[in-house]
């Protein structure tokens, strides 16, 4: 069958590929154009045939990226030079169009083309067949896909989540991206899911996966996972099934978030809530204890014919129990005020030795009752810190009380102050019941007292150490707790900023700033038939650096004074055999003690009592309990011999 011109024209025009014939000249005149190209370019034959291709489709002079004309010219030149077809991949070739507003503009289009030489009988190129395909849609789709991929990569890099692909049965990881926290691998395809999941969580994970596969539903689970740093953290993993046309799952796409911090915070909240509940139970227990005797006393007072002694005893019981309840409530209110920042400190320069001795004085009854031995190691010279005297004494009292409570009777307590260049370290050490490491780590948390001991025999609400931490931090210091374990005792250390030393001594102007150093030690004799009171006073004086002798009988005190020549005598007035006033007169009469400074220490505070003591030869008169702020200046003003 011969290819007639009419048949050729029919095939040419009905071809699904745009085509036109061009002259093999630089102008590339359009000789013929098929219907497909006319439709694609929205032109007519009259607009194109007989015109140069580059005149019919001019380049955009305002678009520096428009290289379509130059690309085509080079392609045509290669065809003419080689006599072979030349292909152009998808190229950008904007075409001029009439815009809806009537103006002329350029529409960005992309074309792929093949230029084929058509030879005549003489072997010369008669024309060039230029076949084109409008691939604008494909190019834009590919560009959108690349842009989407770039956004996906940016999102993966920006997020802390891990994005993964899993095999249909979840036995193998196909892809792992953005592995910011999950265990890293060089080639995820070589690793199975269980490589990432701790053994104790694998059954839970596999059961949840099986349910998701069988139900073709979303997989969602919080579980533990190995992290990049080797630790075991928590993740929230969520994956959706990808199904084919038959409904079969061909893979899973998922994301995993690092929720370790959230889970740890939840655990802390649960623990705090548990300790709060235990605290409330303990509070109820502590409040019921005093209520029981108060209630019984109230019923007893309603009975008739109670003698005066029984009424007095009942009243004393009520008073003691009300005082105990008041202390419990005061502790609660104190912690509340401090934690809400309602406490205002009245800061002044203070000698830390006075703070510690005041605290020891307050805790001494408890120490004596439990028959503990307290060792004091205090600096010989004044060591100054800035703080609120009352609150710092409260801090040390709470720590010492805590040590005394949780040390079995007859135990050893130690109070030590070590002076550094910029701070003072105060340690309270005991050989008591100790603590487990986890308890030591949160000893200063509210409501943590309940786990310190299995019973409630020590009493209290466990608020003391929480208050200590808050008050120490208000003073710019720190407090810590150490214990080698249960039964190994504890060590509480308070670190407070120290005031700079001036002229070789601390610049203390607080109460008791006249305390003597070791080189100014006085020989002091304490006479008191209450051996606990005498020993405690002796400890205070020894901590100040003085040499102290204790005697409980006046007769032996006179003999001891003649031998030791004390410079200061602190005498109780209510002594057996010979009261303190008579003892003072005898001491004044002895040549060895005639010049000694005599200080009355008594529970009698009437003016007439003072007058009798001064008449007996006393130089100073102090009412029990001794105010150390008054005692320190007295001792500081005594001339040494």
C-alpha positions in Angstrom: 0.0 0.0 0.0 1.4 3.3 -1.0 1.5 6.2 1.5 -0.4 8.9 -0.3 -0.2 12.5 0.7 -3.7 12.5 1.9 -3.0 9.4 4.1 0.2 11.0 5.4 -1.8 14.1 6.3 -4.4 12.1 8.1 -1.8 10.2 10.1 0.0 13.4 10.8 -3.0 15.3 12.1 -4.5 12.5 14.1 -1.3 11.6 15.9 -1.7 11.9 19.7 1.7 13.5 19.8 2.1 17.2 18.9 4.2 17.6 15.7 5.2 20.2 13.2 7.5 20.3 10.3 10.3 22.9 10.3 12.6 24.2 7.6 16.2 23.2 8.2 17.2 26.9 8.4 18.1 29.2 11.3 14.6 30.7 11.2 13.0 27.2 11.6 10.0 28.2 9.5 6.9 26.2 10.4 5.9 24.2 7.2 3.1 22.2 8.8 1.5 21.6 12.2 -0.8 18.8 13.4 -4.1 19.2 15.3 -2.6 17.8 18.6 0.0 20.6 18.8 -2.6 23.2 17.9 -4.8 22.1 20.7 -1.9 21.9 23.2 -0.7 25.4 22.2 -4.1 27.0 21.8 -3.2 28.3 18.3 -4.5 28.1 14.8 -2.7 27.0 11.6 -3.1 30.5 10.2 -1.1 31.9 13.3 1.7 29.4 12.8 2.3 28.1 9.3 4.7 30.1 7.4 6.2 31.8 10.5 9.4 31.2 12.2 9.0 28.9 15.2 10.8 31.5 17.3 8.6 34.3 16.1 5.5 32.3 16.7 6.7 31.3 20.2 9.0 34.2 21.3 11.0 34.1 24.5 9.9 36.2 27.4 12.3 39.2 27.6 11.5 39.7 31.3 12.3 36.1 32.3 16.1 35.5 32.6 15.3 31.8 33.2 13.7 31.4 29.8 16.2 29.4 27.9 13.7 27.5 25.7 14.7 29.3 22.4 18.4 28.8 22.9 17.9 25.1 23.8 15.9 24.5 20.7 18.3 26.3 18.4 21.1 24.1 19.7 19.0 21.0 19.2 18.2 21.9 15.6 21.8 22.6 14.9 22.8 19.2 16.1 20.2 17.6 13.9 21.5 19.5 10.8 25.1 18.8 11.7 24.8 15.1 12.5 21.8 14.1 10.4 20.5 12.3 13.4 17.5 12.7 15.6 18.0 14.8 18.8 16.0 14.5 22.0 15.3 17.1 24.5 14.2 16.2 28.0 11.4 18.1 29.6 12.3 21.7 29.1 10.8 24.9 30.3 9.4 26.9 27.4 6.9 29.5 28.5 4.4 30.5 25.7 2.7 33.8 25.2 -1.0 33.8 26.0 -3.8 36.3 26.3 -4.8 36.7 29.9 -8.4 37.0 31.1 -8.1 40.7 31.4 -7.1 41.1 27.8 -3.4 41.7 28.4 -0.7 39.5 26.9 1.4 37.4 29.3 3.5 34.2 29.5 2.3 30.9 30.8 5.0 28.6 32.1 4.9 25.3 30.1 7.2 22.3 29.9 7.7 20.2 26.8 9.7 17.1 25.9 10.7 17.0 22.2 12.4 14.9 19.6 13.7 16.6 16.4 14.1 14.1 13.5 15.6 15.0 10.1 13.5 14.2 7.0 15.7 13.5 3.9 14.8 14.0 0.2 15.7 11.7 -2.7 19.0 13.7 -3.1 20.0 12.8 0.5 19.6 16.3 1.8 17.5 17.3 4.8 14.2 18.6 3.4 12.7 19.4 6.8 12.8 18.6 10.5 10.0 16.7 12.1 9.6 18.3 15.6 7.5 16.1 17.9 6.5 17.6 21.2 4.6 16.4 24.3 3.2 18.9 26.8 4.6 17.5 30.1 3.7 20.5 32.2 1.5 18.5 34.5 4.1 15.8 35.0 6.8 18.3 35.8 4.7 20.2 38.2 3.7 16.9 39.9 7.3 15.9 40.2 8.2 19.3 41.6 5.4 19.1 44.1 6.6 15.6 45.1 10.2 16.9 45.5 8.9 19.8 47.5 6.8 17.5 49.7 9.8 15.3 50.2 11.9 18.3 51.2 9.2 19.4 53.7 9.0 15.9 55.0 12.8 15.7 55.5 12.8 19.2 57.2 10.0 18.0 59.4 11.8 14.8 60.4 15.0 16.8 61.1 13.1 19.4 63.1 11.0 17.1 65.2 12.2 15.1 68.2 10.0 12.3 67.0 11.1 9.2 65.2 9.4 8.2 61.9 9.5 4.6 60.9 8.2 2.1 58.4 7.5 -1.5 59.4 7.0 -4.7 57.5 3.4 -6.0 57.4 4.0 -8.4 60.3 6.1 -5.9 62.3 9.0 -8.3 62.4 11.4 -5.9 60.7 12.1 -2.2 60.5 12.2 -1.0 56.9 13.1 2.6 57.6 14.0 4.7 60.6 14.2 8.5 60.3 14.7 11.3 62.7 16.1 8.9 65.3 16.7 11.7 67.8 16.2 9.5 70.9 15.6 5.9 69.9 18.6 3.5 69.7 20.6 4.3 66.6 21.6 1.9 63.9 23.8 2.0 60.8 21.4 0.0 58.8 17.9 -0.4 60.2 17.0 -3.1 57.7 19.4 -5.5 59.6 17.7 -5.0 63.0 14.5 -6.5 64.3 11.9 -4.7 66.5 12.9 -6.5 69.6 16.4 -4.9 69.3 14.7 -1.7 70.5 12.3 -3.0 73.2 13.4 -4.1 76.7 12.5 -7.7 77.4 10.0 -6.8 80.1 7.9 -4.8 77.6 8.2 -7.1 74.6 5.1 -9.2 75.4 2.9 -6.1 75.8 4.2 -4.6 72.5 3.7 -7.9 70.5 0.2 -8.4 71.9 -0.8 -4.9 71.0 0.7 -5.3 67.5 -1.1 -8.6 67.0 -4.4 -6.9 67.9 -3.7 -4.1 65.5 -2.8 -6.5 62.6 -5.9 -8.7 63.2 -8.2 -5.7 63.4 -6.4 -3.7 60.7 -6.6 -0.7 63.1 -4.2 1.9 64.3 -1.4 0.7 66.7 -1.0 3.0 69.7 1.0 2.2 72.8 3.1 3.8 75.5 6.1 1.5 76.2 9.7 1.5 77.2 12.4 1.8 74.6 16.2 1.8 74.4 17.5 5.3 73.9 20.6 6.5 72.0 22.5 7.1 75.2 22.0 3.5 76.2 19.3 4.3 78.9 15.8 2.9 78.9 13.2 5.6 78.3 9.5 5.8 77.4 7.9 6.4 74.0 4.4 6.9 72.7 4.3 5.0 69.4 1.5 5.3 66.9 1.3 3.6 63.5 -1.3 3.3 60.8 -1.6 0.3 58.4 -1.1 0.9 54.6 -3.4 -1.4 52.6 -3.5 -2.3 48.9 -6.5 -2.6 46.6 -7.3 -6.0 48.1 -7.3 -4.6 51.6 -4.1 -6.4 52.6 -1.6 -4.6 54.7 1.7 -4.1 52.9 3.4 -2.0 55.5 3.0 0.3 58.6 3.9 3.9 58.8 4.4 5.2 62.4 5.9 7.9 64.6 7.3 7.6 68.1 7.6 10.4 70.6 10.0 10.6 73.6 7.7 10.8 76.6 10.4 9.9 79.2 10.3 13.3 81.0 6.5 13.2 81.1 6.5 9.6 82.5 9.1 10.6 85.1 7.0 13.6 86.1 3.9 11.4 86.4 5.8 9.0 88.6 6.9 11.9 90.8 3.4 13.2 91.1 2.1 9.7 92.0 4.9 9.4 94.6 4.1 12.9 96.0 0.4 12.0 96.1 1.2 8.7 97.9 3.4 10.5 100.4 0.7 13.2 100.9 -1.9 10.5 101.7 0.5 8.9 104.2 1.2 12.3 105.7 -2.5 13.0 106.1 -2.9 9.6 107.8 0.0 10.4 110.0 -1.4 13.9 110.8 -4.7 12.3 111.8 -2.8 9.9 114.0 -0.8 12.6 115.6 -3.8 14.8 116.3 -5.8 11.9 117.7 -3.1 11.1 120.2 -3.5 14.3 122.2 -7.3 14.3 121.7 -7.7 11.0 123.5 -6.3 12.2 126.9 -8.0 15.6 126.5 -11.4 13.9 125.9 -10.8 11.6 128.9 -9.8 14.6 131.0 -13.0 16.4 130.0 -15.1 13.5 131.0 -13.3 13.2 134.3 -13.8 16.9 135.1 -17.6 16.3 134.8 -17.6 13.8 137.6 -18.5 15.0 141.0 -16.3 14.9 144.2 -12.9 15.3 142.4 -10.3 16.4 144.9 -8.0 19.4 144.3 -5.0 17.2 143.4 -6.9 15.2 140.8 -8.3 18.4 139.2 -4.7 19.8 139.1 -3.4 16.7 137.5 -6.2 16.6 134.9 -5.6 20.3 134.1 -1.9 19.6 133.6 -2.6 16.8 131.2 -4.9 19.0 129.2 -2.3 21.8 129.1 0.5 19.4 128.0 -1.6 17.9 125.2 -2.9 21.3 124.0 0.7 22.5 123.9 1.6 19.4 121.8 -1.2 20.1 119.4 -0.2 23.7 119.2 3.3 22.7 118.2 2.0 20.4 115.5 -0.2 23.3 114.1 2.7 25.7 114.3 4.8 23.4 112.2 2.1 23.2 109.6 1.7 27.0 109.5 5.5 27.6 109.5 6.0 25.3 106.4 3.1 27.0 104.7 4.4 30.4 105.2 7.9 29.6 104.1 6.9 27.6 101.0 4.6 30.5 99.9 7.4 33.1 100.4 5.6 34.9 103.3 8.6 34.7 105.7 10.7 37.9 106.0 14.1 37.4 107.4 15.6 39.9 109.8 19.2 39.5 108.8 22.1 40.7 111.0 25.8 39.6 111.4 25.8 36.5 113.7 28.5 34.4 115.2 27.7 30.9 114.1 28.9 29.5 117.4 26.1 31.3 119.3 23.6 29.9 116.8 24.8 26.4 117.3 24.9 26.6 121.1 21.4 28.1 121.3 20.2 25.2 119.2 22.1 22.7 121.5 20.5 24.3 124.5 17.0 23.8 123.0 17.6 20.1 122.1 19.4 19.2 125.3 16.3 17.9 127.2 15.6 15.4 124.3 19.3 14.4 124.1 19.3 13.8 127.9 16.1 11.9 127.9 17.5 9.6 125.3 20.8 9.4 127.0 22.8 10.4 123.9 26.4 11.6 124.0 26.8 14.9 122.0 30.3 15.9 120.8 30.8 19.5 119.9 33.5 20.7 117.5 33.2 24.5 117.2 35.6 27.0 115.8 37.7 28.8 118.6 37.2 32.2 117.1 34.1 34.2 116.1 32.8 33.1 112.7 30.3 35.4 111.2 27.4 34.8 108.9 24.5 37.0 107.9 21.1 35.7 108.8 18.0 35.7 110.9 19.0 34.5 114.3 15.7 32.9 115.2 15.4 31.1 111.9 19.0 29.8 111.9 18.6 28.5 115.4 15.4 26.8 114.2 17.3 25.2 111.3 19.9 23.7 113.6 17.3 22.7 116.2 15.3 20.8 113.7 18.4 18.9 112.4 19.6 18.1 115.9 16.1 17.0 117.0 15.9 14.8 113.9 19.2 13.2 114.7 18.2 12.6 118.4 14.8 11.1 117.4 16.2 8.6 115.0 19.2 7.5 117.0 18.5 4.7 119.5 19.0 5.5 123.1 22.6 5.9 124.2 23.7 6.9 120.7 26.4 9.2 119.6 25.7 12.6 118.1 28.2 15.1 116.7 27.9 18.8 115.9 30.8 20.1 113.8 31.5 23.5 112.3 34.3 23.8 109.7 35.2 27.3 108.6 36.2 27.8 105.0 37.3 31.0 103.2 33.9 31.9 101.8 31.5 29.6 103.7 30.8 27.7 106.9 30.1 23.9 106.8 27.9 22.7 109.7 27.5 19.0 110.0 25.2 17.0 112.3 26.3 13.4 112.4 24.6 10.5 114.2 25.0 6.7 114.4 21.2 6.2 114.2 18.9 4.2 112.0 20.2 5.7 108.8 18.4 5.8 105.5 18.3 4.0 102.2 19.9 6.0 99.3 16.5 6.8 97.7 15.3 8.2 101.0 18.4 10.3 101.5 17.9 11.8 98.1 14.5 13.2 99.1 14.9 13.6 102.9 14.0 17.3 102.5 10.8 16.7 100.5 7.5 17.4 102.1 5.7 14.3 103.5 8.8 12.1 103.2 9.1 11.4 107.0 6.8 8.4 106.8 9.3 6.1 105.2 12.1 7.0 107.6 10.9 4.4 110.1 8.2 1.8 110.0 6.5 3.1 113.2 5.3 6.4 114.5 7.1 6.2 117.8 9.2 9.2 117.1 6.2 11.5 116.5 6.1 14.7 114.5 4.8 15.4 111.1 8.0 15.0 109.1 7.9 18.7 108.2 11.1 19.8 110.0 13.6 18.9 107.2 11.4 20.4 104.5 11.4 23.6 106.6 15.2 23.4 107.0 15.8 23.3 103.3 13.5 26.3 102.6 15.1 28.4 105.4 18.7 27.5 104.4 18.0 28.4 100.8 16.5 31.8 101.9 19.9 32.4 103.6 21.7 31.7 100.3 22.9 28.3 101.5 22.5 24.7 100.8 21.7 21.6 102.8 22.4 17.9 102.0 21.9 14.5 103.5 24.1 11.4 103.4 23.7 7.9 104.7 25.6 4.7 104.0 22.3 2.8 104.4 19.9 1.4 107.0 21.5 1.2 110.4 24.6 3.2 109.2 23.7 6.6 110.7 23.2 9.9 108.8 25.1 13.1 108.2 23.3 16.4 107.5 25.4 19.2 106.2 24.4 22.9 106.1 26.6 25.3 104.0 26.1 29.0 104.7 27.9 32.0 103.1 30.5 33.5 105.5 31.1 37.2 106.0 34.6 38.4 104.9 37.1 38.6 107.7 38.2 42.1 108.7 41.5 42.8 110.6 42.1 39.2 111.1 38.8 38.6 112.9 35.2 38.1 111.8 33.2 41.3 111.9 30.4 40.1 114.1 28.1 42.7 115.7 25.3 40.3 116.6 24.4 39.1 120.0 27.3 37.7 121.9 29.9 39.2 119.7 32.2 39.5 122.7 32.8 35.8 123.0 36.4 34.9 123.9 38.8 32.9 121.8 40.9 30.0 123.1 43.7 32.4 124.1 41.2 34.3 126.3 39.9 31.2 128.2 38.5 31.7 131.7 38.5 29.3 134.6 34.8 28.8 135.3 33.2 26.7 138.1 29.5 25.8 137.7 27.6 24.7 140.9 24.1 23.2 140.4 22.5 20.2 142.0 20.6 19.6 138.7 23.4 17.7 136.9 21.7 17.9 133.5 21.5 21.7 133.7 25.0 22.0 135.0 26.4 19.7 132.3 24.6 21.6 129.6 25.9 24.9 130.8 29.4 23.5 131.0 29.1 22.4 127.4 28.1 25.9 126.3 31.1 27.4 128.2 33.5 24.8 126.9 32.3 25.5 123.3 33.2 29.1 124.0 36.8 28.0 124.8 36.7 28.2 128.6 38.0 25.8 131.2 35.0 24.5 133.2 34.6 22.5 136.4 31.2 21.2 137.6 30.1 20.5 141.2 26.7 19.8 142.6 27.4 20.1 146.4 28.2 23.5 148.0 30.7 22.0 150.5 32.7 20.3 147.8 32.5 23.4 145.6 34.3 25.5 148.3 37.1 23.0 148.5 37.4 22.7 144.7 37.5 26.5 144.4 40.4 26.8 146.9 42.4 24.3 144.7 41.5 25.5 141.2 41.1 29.3 141.8 38.2 29.9 139.4 37.9 33.4 137.9 34.1 33.0 137.4 31.6 31.1 139.5 28.0 30.4 138.2 26.0 29.4 141.3 22.5 28.0 141.5 20.6 29.6 144.4 18.4 26.6 145.3 21.2 24.3 146.5 20.9 21.6 149.2 22.6 22.1 152.6 23.7 25.6 151.7 21.9 27.9 149.4 23.6 29.9 146.7 23.6 33.2 148.6 25.4 31.5 151.6 27.9 29.9 149.2 28.6 33.3 147.6 29.3 34.8 151.0 31.7 31.9 151.8 33.5 32.3 148.5 33.9 36.0 149.1 35.4 35.2 152.5 38.1 32.9 151.0 41.2 34.7 149.9 41.5 32.3 146.9 38.1 33.3 145.5 37.5 36.8 147.0 38.1 38.4 143.6 36.1 35.9 141.5 33.2 37.1 139.5 30.0 35.5 141.0 27.0 35.0 138.8 23.7 33.9 140.3 21.8 31.4 138.2 18.3 30.9 139.6 14.7 30.3 138.9 13.7 33.1 141.3 13.1 36.4 139.5 11.5 38.7 142.1 13.2 42.0 142.8 13.6 41.0 146.5 15.4 37.9 145.4 17.8 40.0 143.3 18.5 42.3 146.2 19.3 39.4 148.6 21.7 37.9 146.0 23.6 41.2 145.4 23.8 41.7 149.1 25.4 38.2 149.5 28.2 39.2 147.1 27.0 38.3 143.6 28.1 40.5 140.7 25.4 39.4 138.2 22.0 37.8 138.4 20.6 35.6 135.6 17.2 34.0 135.7 16.7 30.4 134.3 16.7 29.5 131.5 19.8 31.5 131.0 19.7 34.0 128.2 23.1 33.4 126.5 22.9 36.9 125.0 23.3 38.3 128.5 25.9 35.7 129.6 28.3 36.2 126.7 28.9 40.0 127.3 29.5 39.3 131.0 32.2 36.8 130.3 33.7 39.0 127.6 34.2 41.9 130.0 36.1 39.9 132.7 39.7 40.7 132.9 42.0 37.7 132.5 44.8 36.9 135.0 
